[in-house]
């Protein structure tokens, strides 16, 4: 197959490129140093050929916006960028299959267990809203052009040199000042980035909306201990929940001048897991355990 991967220099994009280039003719798109070097939020790409499969992994990653410009960037990159990509594809002929890398953020939930694909889409934050809008645009476009459409809603991605919160945890563990909150009991859904990449050809041929997780949903305590044992670091300290709640209360009083508040504490100490039974039953999704992976590999 001739495959286009957008966001090819990203954390997931790199893994997709490595996995799919083994048996396919791969073309990659990113802001720099790929077959197509372009900023999708600014320009419509000019492609030189038609593709069998397009994997749209480009986007502005989840973060807390500090000002209105940050909020606007989510829509510029995730929504306008998607529209520009689709316009570019139309000029050379639409692909047979289209895969969009979305996020569990579209559900708009901070607390919950085993959330399924049928759950109401109630995103409120700029990131979740931009991903949800991109989903809607892609689904309508694929229906109009008779393209097999796949939406993958992903939780925390795990792999070598991870970005975001997991990367921050690793750095704190390395420096010896990571601590769990309230015993680190909160469970969060996660999935290995390489497992997602290798599953894409299977799901792309069928289409549909799927959550993907490792099915185990590790707690912060389990995750941090696995990393610490592998790296042979000291066990993390624990901050009692009552003390953390007190800090959150101080944050409520101080507002934006303080980095944490009661709402953030609630998010950190609450379970948030997603159900991937649909992918397992329909397509044989059988990923590795994140914890087992961490026992044998360094991040």
C-alpha positions as CSV (number, residue, x, y, z in Angstrom):
1,X,0.0,0.0,0.0
2,X,1.0,3.6,-0.5
3,X,0.5,5.2,2.9
4,X,0.7,8.8,4.1
5,X,1.5,9.5,7.8
6,X,1.0,13.0,9.1
7,X,2.8,14.0,12.3
8,X,5.5,11.6,11.3
9,X,8.0,13.2,13.7
10,X,5.7,12.9,16.7
11,X,5.8,10.3,19.5
12,X,3.2,8.0,17.9
13,X,4.1,9.1,14.3
14,X,7.6,7.8,14.6
15,X,6.4,4.4,15.8
16,X,3.8,4.2,12.9
17,X,6.5,5.0,10.4
18,X,8.9,2.4,11.8
19,X,6.2,-0.3,11.9
20,X,4.4,0.3,8.5
21,X,7.5,1.0,6.4
22,X,8.4,-2.6,6.6
23,X,5.8,-3.8,4.2
24,X,4.5,-0.6,2.5
25,X,5.6,2.4,0.5
26,X,5.4,5.1,3.1
27,X,5.2,8.9,2.7
28,X,5.5,11.1,5.7
29,X,4.4,14.7,6.5
30,X,5.5,16.9,9.3
31,X,6.6,20.5,9.9
32,X,10.3,19.5,9.2
33,X,12.5,16.9,7.6
34,X,10.0,14.5,5.9
35,X,8.6,13.8,2.4
36,X,6.2,16.7,2.8
37,X,7.4,19.5,5.1
38,X,4.4,21.6,5.8
39,X,2.5,23.2,8.7
40,X,-1.1,22.0,8.1
41,X,-2.6,24.8,10.2
42,X,-1.2,27.3,7.7
43,X,-1.1,25.7,4.3
44,X,-2.9,23.2,2.1
45,X,-0.5,20.4,1.1
46,X,0.3,19.8,-2.5
47,X,0.7,16.0,-2.9
48,X,2.4,14.3,-5.8
49,X,0.4,11.1,-5.7
50,X,-2.8,9.4,-4.4
51,X,-2.6,7.3,-1.3
52,X,-4.3,4.0,-0.4
53,X,-4.3,4.8,3.3
54,X,-3.9,8.1,5.3
55,X,-3.0,8.1,9.0
56,X,-3.6,11.5,10.5
57,X,-1.5,11.7,13.6
58,X,-0.5,15.3,13.4
59,X,-1.9,17.6,16.0
60,X,-1.3,19.8,19.0
61,X,-0.8,17.6,22.0
62,X,-2.9,17.8,25.2
63,X,-1.7,20.6,27.6
64,X,-3.3,23.2,29.9
65,X,-3.6,26.4,27.9
66,X,-2.1,29.4,29.7
67,X,-3.8,32.1,27.6
68,X,-6.2,32.6,24.8
69,X,-3.5,32.1,22.1
70,X,-2.9,28.6,23.4
71,X,-6.6,27.8,23.2
72,X,-6.7,29.1,19.6
73,X,-3.7,27.0,18.6
74,X,-5.6,23.8,19.5
75,X,-8.2,24.7,16.9
76,X,-5.7,26.0,14.4
77,X,-3.7,22.8,14.5
78,X,-6.3,20.2,15.2
79,X,-9.2,21.5,13.3
80,X,-7.9,23.9,10.5
81,X,-5.0,21.5,10.0
82,X,-7.4,18.6,9.4
83,X,-9.5,20.7,7.0
84,X,-6.3,21.6,5.0
85,X,-5.2,18.0,4.9
86,X,-8.5,16.9,3.5
87,X,-8.5,19.6,0.9
88,X,-5.0,18.6,-0.2
89,X,-6.1,15.0,-0.5
90,X,-9.0,15.9,-2.7
91,X,-6.7,17.4,-5.3
92,X,-5.0,14.0,-6.0
93,X,-7.9,11.7,-5.3
94,X,-9.2,10.5,-1.9
95,X,-7.7,7.5,-0.2
96,X,-9.4,4.1,0.2
97,X,-8.9,4.3,4.0
98,X,-8.4,7.1,6.6
99,X,-7.3,6.7,10.2
100,X,-7.6,9.6,12.6
101,X,-5.6,9.5,15.9
102,X,-8.1,11.0,18.4
103,X,-8.1,11.1,22.1
104,X,-10.3,9.9,25.1
105,X,-10.5,13.6,25.9
106,X,-13.5,13.8,23.5
107,X,-15.6,12.2,26.3
108,X,-14.9,15.1,28.5
109,X,-14.6,13.0,31.6
110,X,-12.2,13.5,34.5
111,X,-13.6,10.6,36.6
112,X,-15.0,7.3,35.5
113,X,-14.4,3.6,34.9
114,X,-14.7,1.5,31.7
115,X,-16.0,4.3,29.6
116,X,-17.2,2.9,26.2
117,X,-17.3,4.4,22.7
118,X,-21.0,5.0,23.0
119,X,-20.6,7.4,26.0
120,X,-21.8,10.9,25.4
121,X,-19.1,13.1,23.9
122,X,-19.0,16.0,26.4
123,X,-15.6,17.6,25.9
124,X,-15.3,21.0,27.5
125,X,-11.6,21.9,27.3
126,X,-10.0,23.4,24.2
127,X,-8.0,20.2,23.4
128,X,-10.9,17.8,23.8
129,X,-13.2,20.1,21.8
130,X,-10.7,20.5,19.0
131,X,-10.3,16.7,18.7
132,X,-14.1,16.2,18.8
133,X,-14.6,18.8,16.0
134,X,-11.9,17.1,13.9
135,X,-13.6,13.7,14.4
136,X,-16.9,15.2,13.1
137,X,-15.2,16.7,10.1
138,X,-13.4,13.5,9.2
139,X,-16.5,11.3,9.6
140,X,-18.6,13.5,7.4
141,X,-15.8,13.8,4.8
142,X,-15.3,10.0,4.7
143,X,-19.0,9.3,4.3
144,X,-19.3,11.8,1.5
145,X,-16.3,10.3,-0.4
146,X,-17.0,6.7,0.5
147,X,-13.7,6.3,2.4
148,X,-13.3,3.6,5.1
149,X,-13.0,5.8,8.3
150,X,-11.3,4.8,11.5
151,X,-11.2,6.9,14.7
152,X,-8.8,5.7,17.4
153,X,-9.5,7.3,20.8
154,X,-6.3,6.9,22.8
155,X,-5.4,7.3,26.5
156,X,-1.9,7.9,27.8
157,X,0.7,6.6,25.4
158,X,3.7,4.7,26.8
159,X,7.0,4.0,25.1
160,X,10.6,5.1,24.9
161,X,11.2,8.8,25.7
162,X,7.5,9.6,26.2
163,X,6.3,13.3,26.3
164,X,3.8,14.9,28.6
165,X,3.0,13.7,32.1
166,X,4.7,10.4,31.8
167,X,7.9,12.1,30.7
168,X,7.6,14.4,33.7
169,X,7.2,11.4,36.0
170,X,10.3,9.8,34.5
171,X,12.4,13.0,35.1
172,X,11.3,13.3,38.7
173,X,12.0,9.6,39.3
174,X,15.5,10.1,37.8
175,X,16.2,13.1,40.1
176,X,14.7,11.3,43.2
177,X,11.9,13.7,44.0
178,X,8.8,11.9,42.6
179,X,6.1,11.2,45.2
180,X,2.7,9.6,44.9
181,X,-0.4,11.3,46.2
182,X,-2.8,9.6,48.5
183,X,-1.0,6.3,48.0
184,X,-1.1,6.6,44.2
185,X,-4.2,4.4,44.1
186,X,-5.9,6.1,41.1
187,X,-6.1,3.9,38.0
188,X,-5.6,5.4,34.6
189,X,-5.9,3.8,31.1
190,X,-2.6,3.5,29.2
191,X,-1.4,1.8,26.0
192,X,1.9,1.0,24.4
193,X,2.6,3.2,21.4
194,X,4.1,0.3,19.4
195,X,1.0,-1.8,19.9
196,X,-1.2,1.0,18.5
197,X,1.1,1.3,15.5
198,X,1.1,-2.4,14.7
199,X,-2.7,-2.5,15.0
200,X,-3.5,0.2,12.5
201,X,-3.4,-1.9,9.3
202,X,-5.9,-4.3,10.8
203,X,-8.4,-1.7,12.0
204,X,-8.0,0.6,8.9
205,X,-9.4,-2.1,6.6
206,X,-12.6,-2.3,8.7
207,X,-13.3,1.2,10.0
208,X,-15.2,2.4,13.1
209,X,-14.6,4.1,16.4
210,X,-12.4,2.4,18.9
211,X,-10.9,2.9,22.3
212,X,-7.5,1.3,22.7
213,X,-6.0,0.5,26.1
214,X,-3.7,-2.2,27.6
215,X,-6.8,-3.5,29.5
216,X,-5.0,-3.4,32.9
217,X,-5.3,0.3,33.7
218,X,-2.3,0.6,36.1
219,X,-2.4,2.8,39.2
220,X,0.2,5.6,39.7
221,X,1.7,3.5,42.4
222,X,2.1,0.4,40.1
223,X,3.5,2.5,37.3
224,X,6.0,4.4,39.4
225,X,7.2,1.3,41.2
226,X,7.7,-0.6,37.9
227,X,9.8,2.3,36.6
228,X,11.7,2.7,39.8
229,X,12.6,-1.1,40.0
230,X,13.8,-1.1,36.5
231,X,15.9,2.0,37.0
232,X,17.0,0.9,40.5
233,X,16.0,4.1,42.1
234,X,14.7,4.7,45.6
235,X,11.0,4.0,46.3
236,X,8.8,7.1,46.0
237,X,7.5,9.0,49.0
238,X,3.8,9.4,49.6
239,X,2.0,12.6,50.3
240,X,-1.1,11.9,52.5
241,X,-4.4,12.8,50.9
242,X,-5.5,15.2,53.7
243,X,-2.3,17.2,53.2
244,X,-2.8,17.3,49.4
245,X,-6.4,18.5,49.8
246,X,-5.2,21.3,52.1
247,X,-2.8,22.4,49.4
248,X,-5.6,22.3,46.9
249,X,-7.7,24.5,49.2
250,X,-4.9,27.0,49.3
251,X,-4.9,26.9,45.5
252,X,-8.6,27.6,45.4
253,X,-8.1,30.7,47.4
254,X,-5.1,32.0,45.4
255,X,-6.6,31.1,42.0
256,X,-4.3,31.3,38.9
257,X,-1.3,32.4,41.1
258,X,-1.0,28.8,42.4
259,X,-0.2,25.8,40.2
260,X,-2.8,23.4,41.7
261,X,-6.3,23.5,43.1
262,X,-9.0,21.2,44.5
263,X,-10.2,20.2,41.0
264,X,-6.7,19.2,39.9
265,X,-6.3,17.2,43.1
266,X,-9.6,15.4,42.4
267,X,-8.4,14.5,38.9
268,X,-5.1,13.1,40.1
269,X,-6.7,11.0,42.9
270,X,-9.6,9.6,40.9
271,X,-9.9,6.6,38.5
272,X,-10.3,7.3,34.8
273,X,-10.4,4.2,32.7
274,X,-11.8,3.3,29.3
275,X,-13.3,0.1,27.8
276,X,-11.7,-1.5,24.7
277,X,-13.9,-4.6,24.5
278,X,-15.2,-3.5,21.1
279,X,-11.7,-3.7,19.5
280,X,-10.9,-7.0,21.3
281,X,-14.1,-8.7,20.2
282,X,-14.4,-7.4,16.7
283,X,-10.7,-7.2,15.7
284,X,-8.7,-9.4,18.1
285,X,-7.0,-6.4,19.8
286,X,-4.6,-8.1,22.2
287,X,-2.0,-5.6,23.5
288,X,0.8,-6.1,26.0
289,X,0.5,-5.0,29.6
290,X,2.2,-1.7,30.2
291,X,3.5,-2.9,33.6
292,X,5.0,-6.1,32.1
293,X,6.7,-4.0,29.4
294,X,8.2,-1.7,32.0
295,X,9.7,-4.6,33.9
296,X,11.8,-5.5,30.9
297,X,12.4,-2.2,29.1
298,X,13.6,1.2,29.9
299,X,11.6,4.2,28.9
